[in-house]
Amino acid sequence: MIILTLFSLKGDLLRLILCNELYDNSYRELLKSLPQIYPSLEFEDLSKAKVEVLIENKKLKLSEKNYNLLREHFKGQHLHLIETYNVMFHKVVAVIFQPYWLNEGVARRAGRQKG
């Protein structure tokens, strides 16, 4: 019985998080009180203001699904998500650009050896 109640509360909470009818201030306060971070959330029907609150309060994990949903439905908010996770942002940049940096370093060293 307790487990069923917990699942029911979790479903109700998720419906509340995805509810567009809440006032933005109430929505902000609700999210501040929740410890959950969502690696995957179908928030495409939320208003832009509510999505911004989700990002600002770090309720959306920096995941491929959240990133793509933001990019597709909320112009520029995918970048806001990355900026919010600043530490992770630096790691992502390092992984993306590491091959370039390595090649650039090799080219520089080769150029110095020729001269």
N, C-alpha and C positions, 0 to 999 in steps of 0.2 A: 504494500500500500504506500509506504514512504517513497519507494523508488518511482512508482507511478506518479506520485505528486511532484517529485523533483523533475521528471521529464515534462510534466504538464507546465510547471513553472518556467522551465527552460524554453519551451515553445511559446508561452505567453510573453516572456521577456524578449524573445527574438521578434515576435510580431510587434511589440512595442518599439523596438529599435528600428524596425522597418516602417513604422507608422508615420506617414507624412502629415497627419492631422494635428499632431502636437505642436504647440507654440514653440518657436525656435529656442527661447530662453528655457522653457521647461525641458526641452530635448537636451540642451546643453547640460543642465543640472542632472538629468537622468544619467547621461553618459559619464559624467564625472564620478558618479557613485558606483559605477560598474567596473569590476576588475578584468572582465573578459577582453581579449584581443581576438579578432576574427581573421583567420587566415583566408577565409572564403566567405563572402557575404553577398547576397544578391540585392544590391542597393540601388540598382539602376532607376527605380521609380521614385527615389527620394528627391527632394528639392536640392538645388546646389548648396544652399545654406546648411542643410542638415549633413550633406556629404562633407562639407568643410569642417563641421563640428566633429564628425567621425574621424577625420584625418588629424585635426588639431589635438584631439584627446587620445590619439594613438590607439584607436579601437580597430583600425584596419591594419593588419600585418602587411609588411612589404612582401607581397607574394605576386606571382605572375598573374594569377586570376584577378586579384584586386587591381593591380596595375593596368591590365588590359581593359577591365570594366571602366575604370576611371578614364583611360585614354579614349575609349569609344564613346562614352556618354557624357563626360564632364571635362570639357576642354581645359587643358593646363593643370588639372588636379592630379594627374599621374606624376607630374613633376613636384607638386606640393607634397605628395606622399613620400617621394624619395628624399626631399629636403627635410621632412619631419624626422626621418630616420637618418640623421646626418652621419653618424658613425658608420652605419651600414652603407651609406652613400659612398663614403671614401673607399670602402672595401670593394664595392661594385665597380667603381671607376678604376681601381687598381687592377682588378681582374680583366676588365674590358681593354684597358690600354697597356697592360703589361707586355704583350707581344710587340706593340709599337715601340714602347720605351726600350725594350731589349734590342730590337732591330736598329733603332736610332743610336743606341750606345755602341753597338758593333760597328755601325757605319762611321761614327765619329772616330773610334779607335783606329779603324782601317785607314781613314783619311789622315790621321796623325802619323801613322807608320809610313805612309807613302812620302810625306813631305820631309 
